[in-house]
């Protein structure tokens, strides 16, 4: 059975409006994410909101002939939980539409670790630090427990702030890969990130491997300077959003 990959995406964005629809090769960023999920033989499921502006995302899912689910606008945890119920899933992996060069091999390593008896496998340290190679592997049960009693309007964008509070669960953090560790920030949050990531795509292609990325960034250290100055702001924003 293929690993369910929840492509968590919204069209609204304050720093970079409608970034999921920005051109990225032969299609948009979101189309690229879908194709990359399929490239790694994962099962793509668009997980978006009921907001009118996200109708275009649903249209794209239908056009791509993949599954989709629409849930609360603010409460990502509830959206995930109800998506699991809707498709009768026991577990899934989160693929953020902000991370166009996630590594499918790391996704599989994370989900395989989940299957050994864990309820949650958090992203590797380098990925959480901005490398954006892998998301969370979660059981449907732990997401349901984390969102129990929550209102649809509660902002749970920083899901780990809520998941970490659950007592009595088996959780771990995925170790960094043995080699080819990406430490540059590869997330799409600002206009400079788009320039940087599009440059990367042009140089190594949409379906480049983590090894391809590592070699490119190692051999061309000046490349990451395009968006490096935004990293401090990005890190500060992450910390502020995780404060409850």
N, CA, C and O of each residue as an XYZ file, in Angstrom:
976
protein
N       0.842     -1.196      0.000
C       0.000      0.000      0.000
C       0.878      1.246      0.000
O       1.826      1.339      0.780
N       0.566      2.206     -0.872
C       1.354      3.427     -0.953
C       1.132      4.296      0.284
O       0.057      4.281      0.884
N       2.150      5.039      0.648
C       2.051      5.937      1.790
C       1.164      7.126      1.426
O       1.442      7.816      0.445
N       0.096      7.382      2.199
C      -0.738      8.557      1.942
C       0.064      9.831      2.227
O       0.566     10.016      3.336
N       0.180     10.692      1.239
C       0.921     11.951      1.400
C      -0.073     13.105      1.362
O      -0.604     13.448      0.307
N      -0.315     13.695      2.522
C      -1.230     14.830      2.604
C      -0.502     16.082      2.122
O       0.381     16.594      2.811
N      -0.868     16.570      0.953
C      -0.297     17.816      0.444
C      -1.105     18.955      1.052
O      -2.178     19.311      0.566
N      -0.565     19.513      2.121
C      -1.268     20.547      2.873
C      -1.042     21.896      2.207
O       0.085     22.387      2.143
N      -2.123     22.490      1.713
C      -1.963     23.684      0.882
C      -3.170     24.616      0.988
O      -4.317     24.177      1.061
N      -2.871     25.926      0.994
C      -3.877     26.974      0.922
C      -3.394     28.003     -0.089
O      -2.191     28.160     -0.296
N      -4.325     28.695     -0.712
C      -3.923     29.703     -1.699
C      -3.630     31.050     -1.054
O      -2.935     31.884     -1.636
N      -4.162     31.263      0.154
C      -3.930     32.534      0.839
C      -2.561     32.526      1.516
O      -2.187     31.554      2.172
N      -1.827     33.608      1.349
C      -0.506     33.756      1.952
C      -0.194     35.245      2.042
O      -0.383     35.988      1.080
N       0.278     35.663      3.189
C       0.539     37.098      3.364
C       1.885     37.516      2.803
O       1.995     38.575      2.184
N       2.912     36.701      3.010
C       4.254     37.086      2.569
C       4.439     36.910      1.064
O       5.086     37.729      0.411
N       3.867     35.839      0.521
C       3.995     35.565     -0.908
C       2.644     35.080     -1.425
O       2.394     33.875     -1.464
N       1.766     36.008     -1.824
C       0.400     35.668     -2.222
C       0.312     34.600     -3.322
O       1.026     34.653     -4.324
N      -0.585     33.632     -3.103
C      -0.871     32.570     -4.076
C       0.399     31.876     -4.576
O       0.540     31.584     -5.763
N       1.312     31.622     -3.643
C       2.593     31.034     -4.033
C       2.462     29.631     -4.621
O       3.315     29.206     -5.399
N       1.399     28.909     -4.255
C       1.255     27.549     -4.783
C       0.954     27.550     -6.283
O       1.087     26.524     -6.949
N       0.543     28.718     -6.813
C       0.240     28.817     -8.237
C       1.360     29.472     -9.046
O       1.213     29.687    -10.249
N       2.469     29.787     -8.394
C       3.591     30.376     -9.124
C       4.147     29.377    -10.138
O       4.164     28.178     -9.860
N       4.598     29.835    -11.300
C       5.177     28.925    -12.305
C       6.404     28.210    -11.760
O       7.252     28.809    -11.098
N       6.480     26.916    -12.054
C       7.631     26.132    -11.595
C       7.883     25.018    -12.603
O       7.505     23.868    -12.383
N       8.519     25.370    -13.700
C       8.721     24.399    -14.768
C       7.527     24.392    -15.697
O       7.055     25.449    -16.116
N       7.033     23.207    -16.021
C       5.921     23.087    -16.960
C       4.564     23.382    -16.323
O       3.557     23.477    -17.025
N       4.534     23.525    -15.030
C       3.292     23.823    -14.341
C       3.538     24.762    -13.175
O       4.526     25.496    -13.152
N       2.638     24.733    -12.212
C       2.765     25.568    -11.020
C       3.545     24.835     -9.932
O       3.893     23.664    -10.082
N       3.812     25.542     -8.837
C       4.479     24.923     -7.690
C       3.669     23.736     -7.188
O       4.231     22.679     -6.901
N       2.349     23.903     -7.080
C       1.499     22.815     -6.594
C       1.498     21.628     -7.547
O       1.539     20.480     -7.103
N       1.452     21.884     -8.826
C       1.514     20.788     -9.803
C       2.840     20.050     -9.689
O       2.901     18.828     -9.819
N       3.896     20.810     -9.445
C       5.220     20.198     -9.243
C       5.212     19.291     -8.019
O       5.739     18.179     -8.062
N       4.611     19.768     -6.925
C       4.549     18.967     -5.697
C       3.809     17.657     -5.952
O       4.257     16.591     -5.530
N       2.679     17.742     -6.641
C       1.890     16.547     -6.960
C       2.721     15.551     -7.770
O       2.749     14.359     -7.464
N       3.392     16.048     -8.797
C       4.203     15.174     -9.649
C       5.385     14.580     -8.891
O       5.777     13.438     -9.132
N       5.948     15.363     -7.976
C       7.079     14.851     -7.193
C       6.614     13.751     -6.231
O       7.314     12.758     -6.032
N       5.434     13.935     -5.642
C       4.847     12.892     -4.794
C       4.650     11.609     -5.599
O       4.999     10.521     -5.141
N       4.096     11.742     -6.781
C       3.871     10.581     -7.642
C       5.194      9.968     -8.114
O       5.305      8.750     -8.252
N       6.185     10.812     -8.358
C       7.502     10.347     -8.782
C       8.102      9.393     -7.755
O       8.785      8.433     -8.111
N       7.843      9.664     -6.484
C       8.367      8.812     -5.414
C       7.396      7.690     -5.046
O       7.578      7.015     -4.033
N       6.374      7.494     -5.863
C       5.401      6.408     -5.689
C       4.659      6.512     -4.355
O       4.399      5.506     -3.694
N       4.324      7.742     -3.974
C       3.487      7.984     -2.811
C       2.067      8.279     -3.303
O       1.858      8.524     -4.491
N       1.106      8.256     -2.397
C      -0.289      8.483     -2.762
C      -0.681      9.925     -2.427
O      -0.901     10.228     -1.254
N      -0.777     10.823     -3.412
C      -1.068     12.226     -3.126
C      -2.527     12.475     -2.767
O      -3.432     12.001     -3.453
N      -2.751     13.224     -1.687
C      -4.081     13.640     -1.284
C      -4.014     15.133     -0.953
O      -3.375     15.532      0.019
N      -4.670     15.937     -1.758
C      -4.702     17.371     -1.492
C      -5.530     17.617     -0.236
O      -6.679     17.183     -0.151
N      -4.954     18.305      0.727
C      -5.650     18.613      1.976
C      -5.732     20.131      2.094
O      -4.789     20.780      2.547
N      -6.861     20.686      1.685
C      -7.008     22.133      1.636
C      -8.230     22.572      2.450
O      -8.778     21.787      3.224
N      -8.649     23.816      2.273
C      -9.714     24.368      3.105
C     -11.008     24.598      2.329
O     -11.071     24.440      1.110
N     -12.027     24.973      3.078
C     -13.332     25.265      2.484
C     -13.412     26.708      1.992
O     -14.449     27.129      1.480
N     -12.353     27.451      2.138
C     -12.323     28.839      1.702
C     -12.536     28.934      0.192
O     -12.014     28.121     -0.571
N     -13.308     29.935     -0.227
C     -13.639     30.106     -1.642
C     -12.387     30.204     -2.504
O     -12.357     29.679     -3.617
N     -11.359     30.870     -2.001
C     -10.132     31.057     -2.772
C      -9.410     29.740     -3.063
O      -8.553     29.680     -3.945
N      -9.757     28.691     -2.325
C      -9.115     27.390     -2.537
C      -9.877     26.512     -3.522
O      -9.527     25.348     -3.717
N     -10.924     27.068     -4.147
C     -11.636     26.332     -5.194
C     -10.684     25.959     -6.336
O     -10.795     24.883     -6.923
N      -9.758     26.854     -6.637
C      -8.804     26.604     -7.721
C      -7.890     25.417     -7.401
O      -7.469     24.683     -8.296
N      -7.596     25.244     -6.126
C      -6.777     24.100     -5.705
C      -7.530     22.801     -5.951
O      -6.959     21.820     -6.425
N      -8.812     22.805     -5.625
C      -9.654     21.621     -5.841
C      -9.775     21.323     -7.337
O      -9.726     20.166     -7.754
N      -9.930     22.372     -8.130
C      -9.999     22.185     -9.586
C      -8.722     21.532    -10.107
O      -8.767     20.680    -10.995
N      -7.591     21.938     -9.550
C      -6.317     21.359     -9.967
C      -6.222     19.891     -9.556
O      -5.701     19.064    -10.305
N      -6.727     19.570     -8.364
C      -6.734     18.181     -7.899
C      -7.575     17.310     -8.827
O      -7.184     16.196     -9.178
N      -8.730     17.832     -9.215
C      -9.605     17.092    -10.135
C      -8.935     16.914    -11.494
O      -8.993     15.840    -12.093
N      -8.300     17.979    -11.969
C      -7.598     17.927    -13.249
C      -6.467     16.907    -13.210
O      -6.197     16.225    -14.199
N      -5.813     16.811    -12.063
C      -4.692     15.873    -11.900
C      -5.167     14.468    -11.552
O      -4.368     13.538    -11.447
N      -6.499     14.325    -11.371
C      -7.104     13.025    -11.057
C      -6.551     12.438     -9.761
O      -6.223     11.253     -9.693
N      -6.453     13.283     -8.737
C      -6.013     12.808     -7.429
C      -7.066     13.152     -6.376
O      -7.928     14.003     -6.599
N      -6.986     12.488     -5.246
C      -7.941     12.695     -4.162
C      -7.725     14.048     -3.496
O      -6.631     14.612     -3.530
N      -8.801     14.556     -2.888
C      -8.687     15.813     -2.160
C      -9.682     15.829     -1.008
O     -10.668     15.092     -1.003
N      -9.403     16.677     -0.045
C     -10.310     16.867      1.087
C     -10.282     18.343      1.474
O      -9.227     18.977      1.461
N     -11.454     18.885      1.820
C     -11.569     20.274      2.246
C     -12.042     20.320      3.689
O     -13.056     19.720      4.045
N     -11.285     21.050      4.522
C     -11.622     21.127      5.935
C     -11.480     22.536      6.466
O     -11.432     23.491      5.690
N     -11.410     22.681      7.800
C     -11.335     24.000      8.427
C     -10.198     24.860      7.873
O      -9.132     24.357      7.518
N     -10.450     26.145      7.810
C      -9.458     27.078      7.268
C      -8.269     27.220      8.211
O      -7.121     27.118      7.777
N      -8.525     27.450      9.482
C      -7.453     27.724     10.442
C      -6.898     26.469     11.100
O      -5.697     26.378     11.352
N      -7.763     25.504     11.380
C      -7.348     24.347     12.167
C      -6.812     23.211     11.288
O      -7.566     22.368     10.801
N      -5.516     23.218     11.105
C      -4.867     22.206     10.271
C      -5.003     20.802     10.879
O      -5.199     19.826     10.155
N      -4.898     20.709     12.204
C      -5.003     19.405     12.863
C      -6.370     18.762     12.617
O      -6.461     17.571     12.321
N      -7.427     19.561     12.742
C      -8.767     19.034     12.481
C      -8.924     18.647     11.017
O      -9.573     17.652     10.692
N      -8.330     19.432     10.150
C      -8.374     19.131      8.712
C      -7.728     17.770      8.461
O      -8.279     16.942      7.736
N      -6.577     17.544      9.052
C      -5.880     16.268      8.904
C      -6.710     15.120      9.481
O      -6.860     14.072      8.853
N      -7.245     15.331     10.681
C      -8.007     14.275     11.350
C      -9.240     13.875     10.538
O      -9.515     12.688     10.362
N      -9.970     14.856     10.054
C     -11.177     14.565      9.272
C     -10.849     13.963      7.913
O     -11.623     13.180      7.362
N      -9.685     14.342      7.380
C      -9.240     13.750      6.122
C      -8.957     12.264      6.319
O      -9.285     11.445      5.461
N      -8.346     11.921      7.457
C      -8.082     10.506      7.776
C      -9.384      9.731      7.881
O      -9.497      8.614      7.378
N     -10.368     10.336      8.542
C     -11.672      9.686      8.701
C     -12.355      9.512      7.347
O     -12.928      8.461      7.059
N     -12.286     10.548      6.527
C     -12.959     10.531      5.230
C     -12.413      9.420      4.324
O     -13.173      8.753      3.622
N     -11.096      9.232      4.348
C     -10.480      8.217      3.482
C     -10.151      6.916      4.235
O      -9.516      6.013      3.691
N     -10.600      6.844      5.500
C     -10.392      5.644      6.314
C      -8.910      5.252      6.376
O      -8.540      4.117      6.075
N      -8.075      6.213      6.773
C      -6.632      5.997      6.833
C      -6.167      5.795      8.269
O      -6.703      6.393      9.202
N      -5.169      4.950      8.426
C      -4.598      4.712      9.756
C      -3.391      5.598     10.016
O      -3.045      5.841     11.172
N      -2.745      6.083      8.969
C      -1.559      6.926      9.125
C      -1.330      7.693      7.831
O      -1.946      7.406      6.805
N      -0.436      8.673      7.896
C      -0.109      9.467      6.712
C       1.203     10.213      6.941
O       1.749     10.223      8.044
N       1.688     10.830      5.879
C       2.848     11.712      5.990
C       2.453     13.086      5.458
O       1.772     13.193      4.438
N       2.880     14.127      6.150
C       2.539     15.487      5.733
C       3.584     16.025      4.757
O       4.779     16.039      5.052
N       3.118     16.463      3.604
C       3.994     17.090      2.610
C       3.529     18.534      2.461
O       2.438     18.793      1.953
N       4.352     19.459      2.902
C       3.983     20.870      2.847
C       4.216     21.422      1.447
O       5.272     21.208      0.854
N       3.222     22.133      0.927
C       3.352     22.714     -0.413
C       4.396     23.827     -0.454
O       4.714     24.345     -1.525
N       4.928     24.191      0.713
C       6.011     25.180      0.773
C       7.377     24.551      0.535
O       8.384     25.255      0.449
N       7.413     23.212      0.427
C       8.693     22.489      0.358
C       8.830     21.756     -0.982
O       8.651     20.539     -1.037
N       9.142     22.476     -2.054
C       9.137     21.872     -3.391
C      10.200     20.810     -3.642
O      10.091     20.050     -4.604
N      11.235     20.742     -2.791
C      12.267     19.738     -3.012
C      12.358     18.741     -1.859
O      13.444     18.300     -1.482
N      11.172     18.391     -1.296
C      11.153     17.349     -0.275
C      11.738     16.063     -0.848
O      11.700     15.835     -2.057
N      12.273     15.233      0.025
C      12.911     13.986     -0.414
C      11.987     12.798     -0.147
O      11.709     12.479      1.009
N      11.518     12.152     -1.187
C      10.632     11.009     -1.056
C      11.260      9.846     -0.313
O      10.562      9.092      0.365
N      12.566      9.694     -0.433
C      13.253      8.614      0.292
C      13.204      8.851      1.797
O      13.068      7.912      2.582
N      13.317     10.129      2.191
C      13.219     10.461      3.612
C      11.789     10.285      4.117
O      11.575      9.883      5.261
N      10.822     10.582      3.272
C       9.414     10.360      3.619
C       9.184      8.886      3.914
O       8.542      8.541      4.906
N       9.701      8.026      3.068
C       9.533      6.583      3.252
C      10.260      6.104      4.505
O       9.757      5.248      5.232
N      11.440      6.657      4.753
C      12.196      6.269      5.949
C      11.432      6.678      7.207
O      11.402      5.943      8.194
N      10.820      7.848      7.160
C      10.034      8.334      8.292
C       8.803      7.467      8.539
O       8.528      7.072      9.672
N       8.066      7.176      7.467
C       6.832      6.403      7.630
C       7.125      4.954      8.012
O       6.360      4.338      8.755
N       8.212      4.418      7.513
C       8.603      3.063      7.908
C       8.936      3.012      9.397
O       8.631      2.029     10.072
N       9.562      4.076      9.908
C       9.866      4.154     11.338
C       8.579      4.241     12.146
O       8.478      3.645     13.218
N       7.604      4.974     11.644
C       6.307      5.073     12.317
C       5.682      3.697     12.490
O       5.078      3.406     13.523
N       5.829      2.857     11.478
C       5.216      1.531     11.482
C       5.838      0.572     12.491
O       5.302     -0.514     12.715
N       6.942      0.946     13.093
C       7.580      0.080     14.094
C       6.974      0.259     15.484
O       7.445     -0.346     16.447
N       5.943      1.078     15.593
C       5.263      1.218     16.878
C       5.150      2.629     17.408
O       4.718      2.831     18.543
N       5.530      3.608     16.610
C       5.427      4.998     17.040
C       4.086      5.601     16.635
O       3.425      5.141     15.705
N       3.710      6.648     17.367
C       2.519      7.409     17.030
C       2.872      8.638     16.198
O       2.047      9.151     15.442
N       4.099      9.096     16.349
C       4.542     10.302     15.658
C       6.042     10.251     15.397
O       6.829      9.909     16.279
N       6.419     10.594     14.180
C       7.826     10.744     13.827
C       8.005     12.170     13.320
O       7.487     12.530     12.263
N       8.737     12.976     14.075
C       8.951     14.373     13.713
C      10.032     14.478     12.635
O      10.840     13.563     12.476
N      10.049     15.584     11.898
C      11.065     15.779     10.853
C      12.479     15.763     11.436
O      12.676     16.053     12.616
N      13.436     15.428     10.613
C      14.843     15.423     11.036
C      15.275     16.836     11.420
O      14.661     17.801     10.966
N      16.316     16.985     12.244
C      16.782     18.313     12.661
C      17.113     19.235     11.492
O      16.770     20.417     11.526
N      17.770     18.715     10.463
C      18.135     19.561      9.321
C      16.899     20.007      8.546
O      16.857     21.121      8.024
N      15.899     19.139      8.472
C      14.668     19.492      7.771
C      13.908     20.570      8.530
O      13.446     21.540      7.929
N      13.774     20.411      9.847
C      13.103     21.405     10.672
C      13.846     22.732     10.658
O      13.241     23.793     10.815
N      15.157     22.671     10.469
C      15.972     23.875     10.437
C      15.853     24.654      9.144
O      16.448     25.723      9.007
N      15.093     24.132      8.191
C      14.885     24.839      6.935
C      15.202     24.015      5.705
O      14.854     24.403      4.590
N      15.867     22.867      5.896
C      16.220     22.020      4.765
C      15.016     21.465      4.028
O      15.088     21.165      2.836
N      13.899     21.329      4.754
C      12.598     20.987      4.161
C      12.614     19.717      3.323
O      12.047     19.680      2.231
N      13.265     18.675      3.836
C      13.320     17.422      3.086
C      12.240     16.422      3.495
O      11.917     15.511      2.733
N      11.682     16.588      4.696
C      10.725     15.598      5.189
C       9.788     16.256      6.200
O      10.176     17.190      6.901
N       8.540     15.753      6.268
C       7.564     16.308      7.195
C       7.328     15.377      8.370
O       8.247     14.714      8.850
N       6.079     15.337      8.827
C       5.683     14.479      9.942
C       5.037     13.198      9.420
O       4.277     13.221      8.452
N       5.350     12.090     10.074
C       4.597     10.858      9.884
C       3.749     10.687     11.139
O       4.264     10.717     12.257
N       2.441     10.508     10.944
C       1.515     10.496     12.075
C       0.455      9.413     11.922
O       0.048      9.073     10.811
N       0.023      8.886     13.043
C      -1.120      7.985     13.006
C      -2.391      8.828     13.053
O      -2.393      9.943     13.575
N      -3.457      8.285     12.507
C      -4.738      8.990     12.538
C      -5.201      9.167     13.979
O      -5.835     10.166     14.318
N      -4.880      8.194     14.820
C      -5.311      8.234     16.214
C      -4.681      9.401     16.969
O      -5.366     10.081     17.732
N      -3.389      9.640     16.767
C      -2.724     10.708     17.524
C      -3.213     12.079     17.069
O      -3.311     12.998     17.882
N      -3.520     12.228     15.781
C      -4.046     13.495     15.285
C      -5.453     13.728     15.838
O      -5.817     14.853     16.181
N      -6.226     12.666     15.918
C      -7.577     12.771     16.471
C      -7.508     13.181     17.936
O      -8.283     14.028     18.380
N      -6.586     12.584     18.690
C      -6.428     12.921     20.103
C      -5.971     14.365     20.287
O      -6.429     15.059     21.194
N      -5.074     14.804     19.428
C      -4.543     16.168     19.530
C      -5.604     17.217     19.235
O      -5.562     18.319     19.783
N      -6.552     16.880     18.371
C      -7.565     17.854     17.955
C      -8.893     17.701     18.688
O      -9.852     18.418     18.402
N      -8.946     16.778     19.619
C     -10.188     16.509     20.344
C     -10.680     17.754     21.090
O      -9.945     18.353     21.875
N     -11.913     18.121     20.832
C     -12.509     19.261     21.517
C     -12.142     20.618     20.949
O     -12.595     21.641     21.462
N     -11.344     20.650     19.917
C     -10.932     21.911     19.306
C     -12.041     22.498     18.439
O     -12.869     21.771     17.890
N     -12.042     23.815     18.326
C     -12.979     24.478     17.419
C     -12.342     24.589     16.043
O     -11.118     24.557     15.914
N     -13.155     24.718     15.038
C     -12.649     24.860     13.672
C     -11.813     26.126     13.504
O     -10.937     26.191     12.641
N     -12.087     27.121     14.327
C     -11.433     28.420     14.180
C     -10.082     28.531     14.877
O      -9.383     29.530     14.709
N      -9.708     27.527     15.648
C      -8.424     27.583     16.345
C      -7.283     27.435     15.342
O      -7.293     26.520     14.518
N      -6.309     28.324     15.409
C      -5.167     28.287     14.489
C      -4.139     27.271     14.992
O      -3.475     27.501     16.003
N      -4.013     26.157     14.286
C      -3.043     25.117     14.661
C      -1.983     24.960     13.571
O      -1.502     23.856     13.319
N      -1.624     26.067     12.931
C      -0.637     26.028     11.850
C       0.650     25.340     12.290
O       1.211     24.524     11.559
N       1.114     25.679     13.500
C       2.315     25.044     14.037
C       1.886     23.790     14.812
O       1.798     23.803     16.040
N       1.628     22.729     14.083
C       1.004     21.529     14.660
C       1.813     20.913     15.788
O       1.248     20.342     16.721
N       3.154     21.027     15.705
C       3.973     20.359     16.718
C       3.729     20.929     18.114
O       3.915     20.230     19.110
N       3.313     22.200     18.191
C       3.032     22.806     19.487
C       1.913     22.060     20.206
O       1.882     22.025     21.436
N       1.002     21.469     19.453
C      -0.111     20.726     20.022
C       0.220     19.241     20.162
O      -0.154     18.606     21.148
N       0.913     18.701     19.183
C       1.270     17.281     19.231
C       2.208     16.982     20.393
O       2.109     15.930     21.024
N       3.119     17.914     20.672
C       4.086     17.702     21.737
C       3.445     17.667     23.121
O       4.053     17.175     24.070
N       2.222     18.185     23.245
C       1.553     18.247     24.538
C       0.797     16.978     24.892
O       0.341     16.819     26.024
N       0.661     16.080     23.933
C      -0.088     14.847     24.190
C       0.748     13.916     25.049
O       1.896     13.618     24.720
N       0.174     13.464     26.141
C       0.899     12.563     27.037
C       0.660     11.104     26.663
O      -0.383     10.744     26.118
N       1.640     10.290     26.968
C       1.486      8.847     26.789
C       1.594      8.340     25.376
O       1.174      7.218     25.094
N       2.151      9.142     24.466
C       2.302      8.662     23.092
C       3.765      8.315     22.816
O       4.681      8.832     23.456
N       3.947      7.446     21.866
C       5.307      7.068     21.466
C       5.735      7.966     20.308
O       5.174      7.896     19.215
N       6.714      8.791     20.557
C       7.160      9.734     19.524
C       8.673      9.730     19.422
O       9.382      9.429     20.383
N       9.142     10.069     18.251
C      10.578     10.150     18.017
C      10.836     11.175     16.915
O       9.913     11.644     16.250
N      12.084     11.502     16.744
C      12.495     12.411     15.681
C      13.336     11.641     14.679
O      14.244     10.903     15.061
N      13.042     11.809     13.420
C      13.823     11.135     12.389
C      15.260     11.644     12.435
O      15.488     12.853     12.466
N      16.204     10.756     12.439
C      17.604     11.167     12.434
C      17.962     11.773     11.086
O      17.332     11.460     10.076
N      18.964     12.635     11.065
C      19.419     13.163      9.788
C      19.970     12.024      8.943
O      20.491     11.050      9.487
N      19.863     12.129      7.631
C      20.399     11.071      6.765
C      21.902     10.925      6.967
O      22.572     11.830      7.463
N      22.405      9.782      6.577
C      23.828      9.486      6.778
C      24.721     10.461      6.025
O      25.795     10.826      6.504
N      24.278     10.880      4.854
C      25.068     11.822      4.060
C      24.144     12.681      3.204
O      22.933     12.466      3.176
N      24.719     13.649      2.510
C      23.964     14.566      1.650
C      22.891     15.330      2.425
O      21.749     15.448      1.983
N      23.284     15.843      3.589
C      22.357     16.583      4.445
C      22.207     18.013      3.928
O      23.200     18.716      3.737
N      20.971     18.438      3.703
C      20.687     19.793      3.223
C      20.512     20.724      4.425
O      19.614     20.533      5.246
N      21.369     21.716      4.516
C      21.290     22.655      5.635
C      20.857     24.055      5.199
O      20.524     24.890      6.040
N      20.861     24.313      3.901
C      20.349     25.598      3.418
C      18.828     25.589      3.520
O      18.202     24.530      3.467
N      18.243     26.764      3.664
C      16.781     26.836      3.777
C      16.150     26.695      2.402
O      16.438     27.468      1.488
N      15.273     25.681      2.267
C      14.668     25.335      0.986
C      13.157     25.530      0.992
O      12.450     24.918      0.192
N      12.656     26.385      1.893
C      11.216     26.614      1.981
C      10.799     27.828      1.155
O      11.574     28.765      0.964
N       9.571     27.790      0.677
C       9.047     28.866     -0.153
C       8.162     29.779      0.688
O       6.981     29.503      0.899
N       8.758     30.877      1.167
C       8.033     31.810      2.011
C       8.096     33.247      1.510
O       7.173     34.029      1.736
N       9.174     33.588      0.836
C       9.391     34.961      0.383
C       9.715     34.982     -1.119
O      10.038     33.954     -1.715
N       9.622     36.161     -1.701
C       9.925     36.303     -3.126
C      11.349     35.842     -3.432
O      11.592     35.227     -4.470
N      12.283     36.134     -2.539
C      13.674     35.716     -2.742
C      13.806     34.195     -2.721
O      14.658     33.628     -3.405
N      12.955     33.539     -1.931
C      12.966     32.073     -1.903
C      12.567     31.520     -3.265
O      13.141     30.548     -3.754
N      11.576     32.158     -3.858
C      11.116     31.710     -5.174
C      12.232     31.841     -6.210
O      12.435     30.939     -7.023
N      12.945     32.946     -6.182
C      14.071     33.140     -7.112
C      15.129     32.064     -6.888
O      15.647     31.477     -7.838
N      15.440     31.816     -5.621
C      16.441     30.799     -5.275
C      16.008     29.408     -5.724
O      16.770     28.698     -6.379
N      14.785     29.020     -5.371
C      14.294     27.674     -5.691
C      14.113     27.468     -7.196
O      14.359     26.377     -7.712
N      13.686     28.515     -7.894
C      13.569     28.423     -9.346
C      14.946     28.280     -9.987
O      15.096     27.576    -10.985
N      15.944     28.939     -9.421
C      17.322     28.801     -9.910
C      17.808     27.368     -9.725
O      18.447     26.793    -10.606
N      17.493     26.806     -8.565
C      17.863     25.417     -8.278
C      17.195     24.486     -9.285
O      17.828     23.589     -9.842
N      15.910     24.718     -9.506
C      15.162     23.868    -10.440
C      15.757     23.908    -11.839
O      15.879     22.876    -12.498
N      16.125     25.097    -12.289
C      16.701     25.249    -13.622
C      18.042     24.529    -13.749
O      18.406     24.062    -14.828
N      18.768     24.445    -12.642
C      20.102     23.844    -12.671
C      20.098     22.323    -12.516
O      20.923     21.635    -13.116
N      19.174     21.801    -11.714
C      19.186     20.346    -11.479
C      17.857     19.643    -11.779
O      17.769     18.420    -11.671
N      16.830     20.402    -12.151
C      15.575     19.782    -12.572
C      14.558     19.591    -11.458
O      14.899     19.587    -10.275
N      13.301     19.432    -11.861
C      12.200     19.293    -10.910
C      12.299     18.045    -10.037
O      11.914     18.071     -8.868
N      12.810     16.959    -10.599
C      12.844     15.698     -9.872
C      14.241     15.358     -9.340
O      14.581     14.187     -9.167
N      15.028     16.376     -9.089
C      16.382     16.146     -8.579
C      16.333     15.415     -7.235
O      15.369     15.544     -6.480
N      17.363     14.664     -6.956
C      17.456     13.933     -5.696
C      18.103     14.813     -4.627
O      18.612     15.895     -4.921
N      18.075     14.335     -3.393
C      18.752     15.054     -2.315
C      20.251     15.148     -2.592
O      20.889     16.146     -2.257
N      20.800     14.117     -3.196
C      22.221     14.111     -3.552
C      22.509     15.189     -4.591
O      23.519     15.886     -4.498
N      21.633     15.327     -5.572
C      21.791     16.369     -6.596
C      21.809     17.756     -5.951
O      22.643     18.599     -6.281
N      20.873     17.972     -5.024
C      20.783     19.255     -4.331
C      22.038     19.534     -3.513
O      22.599     20.630     -3.538
N      22.449     18.514     -2.799
C      23.620     18.655     -1.936
C      24.851     19.054     -2.751
O      25.593     19.960     -2.371
N      25.054     18.377     -3.855
C      26.222     18.672     -4.698
C      26.138     20.076     -5.283
O      27.131     20.802     -5.326
N      24.943     20.451     -5.733
C      24.769     21.781     -6.312
C      25.095     22.868     -5.293
O      25.828     23.810     -5.595
N      24.549     22.735     -4.090
C      24.741     23.757     -3.067
C      26.173     23.771     -2.534
O      26.699     24.824     -2.176
N      26.790     22.610     -2.484
C      28.178     22.526     -2.028
C      29.119     23.156     -3.048
O      30.051     23.871     -2.681
N      28.874     22.892     -4.325
C      29.749     23.408     -5.385
C      29.481     24.875     -5.721
O      30.313     25.549     -6.329
N      28.292     25.360     -5.307
C      27.915     26.749     -5.616
C      27.406     27.447     -4.354
O      26.218     27.753     -4.256
N      28.283     27.698     -3.397
C      27.860     28.284     -2.114
C      27.206     29.659     -2.236
O      26.422     30.054     -1.373
N      27.525     30.382     -3.299
C      26.934     31.711     -3.473
C      25.450     31.645     -3.831
O      24.724     32.626     -3.671
N      25.013     30.503     -4.308
C      23.626     30.358     -4.747
C      22.644     30.605     -3.606
O      21.632     31.284     -3.784
N      22.945     30.058     -2.448
C      22.034     30.180     -1.312
C      22.004     31.584     -0.705
O      21.173     31.881      0.154
N      22.910     32.434     -1.157
C      22.908     33.811     -0.645
C      21.719     34.614     -1.185
O      21.399     35.686     -0.673
N      21.083     34.090     -2.206
C      19.920     34.767     -2.793
C      18.847     35.006     -1.734
O      18.238     36.075     -1.681
N      18.625     33.994     -0.888
C      17.570     34.123      0.123
C      18.073     33.980      1.551
O      17.271     33.965      2.484
N      19.378     33.875      1.743
C      19.942     33.641      3.074
C      19.574     34.738      4.070
O      19.371     34.459      5.252
N      19.486     35.970      3.605
C      19.205     37.078      4.515
C      17.792     37.015      5.095
O      17.479     37.709      6.063
N      16.951     36.187      4.502
C      15.584     36.024      4.997
C      15.484     34.962      6.102
O      14.449     34.857      6.760
N      16.529     34.191      6.306
C      16.475     33.052      7.220
C      16.234     33.451      8.669
O      15.499     32.776      9.389
N      16.848     34.542      9.092
C      16.644     34.998     10.465
C      15.191     35.403     10.695
O      14.605     35.080     11.728
N      14.621     36.104      9.734
C      13.221     36.507      9.809
C      12.314     35.290      9.806
O      11.339     35.230     10.556
N      12.642     34.310      8.952
C      11.863     33.070      8.873
C      11.894     32.327     10.208
O      10.860     31.876     10.702
N      13.092     32.204     10.785
C      13.243     31.503     12.058
C      12.477     32.200     13.174
O      11.843     31.539     13.997
N      12.530     33.525     13.209
C      11.817     34.295     14.218
C      10.316     34.092     14.067
O       9.602     33.961     15.061
N       9.839     34.066     12.834
C       8.419     33.877     12.557
C       7.952     32.505     13.004
O       6.855     32.361     13.544
N       8.791     31.487     12.779
C       8.451     30.125     13.197
C       8.290     30.044     14.710
O       7.357     29.416     15.212
N       9.208     30.686     15.431
C       9.162     30.650     16.899
C       7.947     31.388     17.434
O       7.312     30.934     18.385
N       7.621     32.526     16.826
C       6.476     33.305     17.271
C       5.164     32.548     17.049
O       4.270     32.588     17.894
N       5.057     31.868     15.927
C       3.838     31.141     15.604
C       3.654     29.897     16.470
O       2.532     29.424     16.653
N       4.764     29.366     17.006
C       4.677     28.149     17.818
C       4.394     28.465     19.286
O       4.216     27.551     20.090
N       4.350     29.764     19.645
C       4.063     30.162     21.017
C       2.553     30.197     21.229
O       1.834     30.929     20.548
N       2.097     29.417     22.158
C       0.646     29.302     22.395
C       0.297     29.936     23.741
O      -0.869     29.947     24.134
